[in-house]
C-alpha cells in the first residue's frame, strides 16, 4: 500500500527536555537545552501578553487569508501581500515548493538543512551535494551545468554549520542559472547574519526580481517563536500563486498568527536578542582559542566547535543535563551549540573546560 | 516549473469574521459566525489556564515524539502509543495517507469533506464519487468492484451534510474490501454521533484490527480546539510507521500540544458542549417544521436546512453579521448552520423567520 515510501526513513528530532528528564532523572528547570537553535530569550513580553489575551479563542479558526500578517511582512520587506505565502514554519513552504515542482534532481551544499533532503526524497528526487560541506558556489555551478537539477537550495547563512555567503555572491550565482531551475534561498537565520556583517544582508526585493527565486524566512529564530511554527515564503506573484495550491487551509494556529503579528511590532526585542547572541558567542570563541579547538565563524545563533571525541563529550554533557547537537552523524568530530543566556553559556563552558 | 499543478485550484475557506468587519463595518463582537463548525463553548477553562501558564515558552519546540499525548489518546481508545500519529488537524493525517499511497483512483460520497478531493488531486488521482450525495454503501461497493480505487473515504458522520452510517454498516462494508485498498474512516464528529445514538459509535479498536483501515479524529470539534490544529490518526503499527515517514518534525505547536493534553483530561466539559449542541439543534428542527422546510437529520454540531433561495438568504444574513455556509456551491438550495450558543441560535432563527 505504501510501496512508494519504502526507501524513506522516519525523521528523528533532537532530544527533547522531557526525554532527559525521563532518562537521567534531572529536574526540568536544571536542564540546559542548546541543541535546537531556539532563541533563549523567548518572544517579546508583548507577544506573550497578546497570546494570553486571546487564549480563550482557541476554538476559532484563524483568518485563512492571513491578510494582516502578510501586510506586516510586506511592510518589513517593502513588497506587496501577493508576494507572500505563510507556512507552518518555513519548512512547510519548502515542502510546498518541493512537492509542487516534483524535481528529478536537487542540488545542495554537502552539509545543510536536513529538510531539503527529506522533502526531496518524498517526491523521489535524486539528491546532489557539493563535495564541500560548506557552500562553495563554484562547485554548485559545475554540478548545475552537468546535472541540470530543477531545484537548488542555498542556506544563507547555513544551518548546521553557520557559514554565510555574501549577498553579492548569491546574486551573481542566480544570474548564471536558467529560469527553469528554482533557486530557494533559505534565510532562516538572515537577521543574525545581517546584523553581524552588512555584506551578508540579502535584499529580498532584488532577489525575487528574478523569475525563479523563492526566499524563505521564519519567526522561529530571531523572533523567538520556534514552538509556534510560523514561517513564510517570498517570491514573484506567479510562484506564490502556485505554492498556494498546495497550502492546506488554516495551516498556522490562531495563537501562532497573533504571536507573529505582535512579534513584528517589537523589533527592539529582536535586536536585543541578536546583540546578546553575538556578545555571548564570543565566550565560546575565547574558550576555543584557549583550548586550541577550531571553530566555524558563525553568522547564526549557534556555533560549531571542533572538540575531539565529540560523541563522548556530548554524552558527558547530557548526563549533566546539558543538551547540545553532536555532529558525529555528519562525520565531524564537533559539537553544534546554540548560544544560550549568559548563565547557561558560562555553565556549558565551565563544564566543557572540566571534561574536554 | 509548476506544470504538475496546472489543473489545481486554490482552496477558499469560509468568510472569516475579519472580512465581514472589513466589508460591512459590523463590530467584531456583534458578528455571529456559524460557518465553520467551531465549538461555540470553546475549550475547557482548564485548557485556557494551562496554555496561559506556558505562553512564555513559545520559543521552545514541542517534544516531537508527542509521547504524553499519544499516551493520553491510547488510554482513551484502549490502544497503544504505536497505533497513533499526531497531525496538524486530522486533515494533515489525511494528507500523509493520500501522499503516501499516491492512489490512481479514490472513492468518496457524492458530497463529503472537501480535503479528500483536494489532497487526492495533488497526487493526480482520479476522483470517483457515488451518485448519492450522502453515504450509500451499495453504491460504494458497486464502484469499488468496478474501479478498484486504492483509497476509500468514509466520513462518519459526514461533513457537510450531517448524516451518519451505523457502526455495523461500516464493519460489514470493510469486510468486503480487499486488503490492498486503504479505507479511511474520518471520525471528526464521532463524539457527537456516539452521544446521540449508540448505534453510530465506532469501536476504533475493532476498526483498526482490519489491516487496511485508518481512523482519523480531531481536537477541533468536540474538544473546542479548532484554531489549534491538533488531530490524530489511528491504525495498526505498520500503517502508522509508514505515515510517520511523511510527518515533518514539530508539526503541532508547543501550545497546541499542551491544549490537547489538558483537553483530554476534562471530558466533563466536552460532554456539556455535546449535550447543549443537541438541545440547541432542536430549535432549528422546530423552526424547520414550523416553516415546512426540509432538513437533514444530523449527528454532528451543524444542521443542513433546505431554505429556498439560499444564496439570497445567506447574503441577507451576512449583511446582518450572521455567517453561515451556503450550500449552493454543492447544488443544494440549503444552508449549513453550525449550532451556536443559545443566544446566537435564537438570533439566527428570529432573523431567518423575518427574511425567509
Interface residues (C-beta under 8 A of the other chain):
Chain A: X1 X2 X4 X5 X8 X9 X10 X11 X13 X16 X17 X18 X19 X33 X36 X38 X39 X40 X41 X42 X43 X47 X48 X51 X52 X55 X56 X57 X58 X59 X60 X61 X62 X63 X64 X65 X67 X68 X88 X89 X91 X92 X95 X99 X100 X101 X102 X115 X118 X122 X150 X180 X182 X212 X224 X225 X226 X227 X228 X229 X239 X241 X242 X244 X245 X246 X247 X248 X249 X250 X251 X252 X253 X254 X255 X256 X259
Chain B: X1 X2 X4 X5 X8 X9 X10 X11 X13 X16 X17 X18 X19 X33 X36 X38 X39 X40 X41 X42 X43 X47 X48 X51 X52 X55 X56 X57 X58 X59 X60 X61 X62 X63 X64 X65 X67 X68 X88 X89 X91 X92 X95 X99 X100 X101 X102 X115 X118 X122 X150 X180 X182 X212 X224 X225 X226 X227 X228 X229 X239 X241 X242 X244 X245 X246 X247 X248 X249 X250 X251 X252 X253 X254 X255 X256 X259
